[in-house]
Amino acid sequence: MVPRAQSEEVSGQTAAAFERHLDLGCGTTPRNPYGKRALYGVDLRRLESNAQFEFAAANLAFEPIPFAADMFGSVSAFDFIEHMPRVLNGTEPNTTCFPFVRLMDEVWRVLAPGGLFYALTPCFPSREAFQDPTHVNIITEGTHAYFCGEKPLARMYGFNGRFNAKRAQWVIPEHSQSAAALTWQQEWKRSRKAKSGRLAYFLWELEAVKAAG
């Protein structure tokens, strides 16, 4: 049995984490789809300090997310994961590494238990998934499943985490900049376009499954 004081401390830490949001590939204007009070961002480019959000520079193809475990209640990635390499040569001869799998592991690490990963990306078979020459990670409707369930398939590639899929669906990008529920008109428009195969973007909303504390 967890002592009451320790349990209250863990609960307090988790509550604090859920006030914080991290945006990957943030540029100068990080997104905050859940409207969290404290906003953080990571980007390749170094930015000047900004009173509106906390910033860290990192190349996430090679480096870990530069924040502590269980620190955030939510993480977002808008037009980002399609730029993350799937396979690179390792530092040792005849070895490989899997930057995209490692990124997903890092997202899971920095999320508090029950935290959410909100990712919006162009998706196969849309031309938007392929036409940008810097898109090196083509996402399909089923890619998220490698990181979800009791025994995620990505475990074979070094993924240590686990997510539950709350949403995985085709979306209209301009309607999906926020995690707020769509109006009935927006949902009708999304459903109509989805049925006709005229949507190019796919949304993940994945919940981090991990033990508290």
Order of alpha helices (4+ residues) and beta strands (2+ residues): alpha-beta-beta-beta-beta-beta-beta-alpha-beta-alpha-beta-alpha-beta
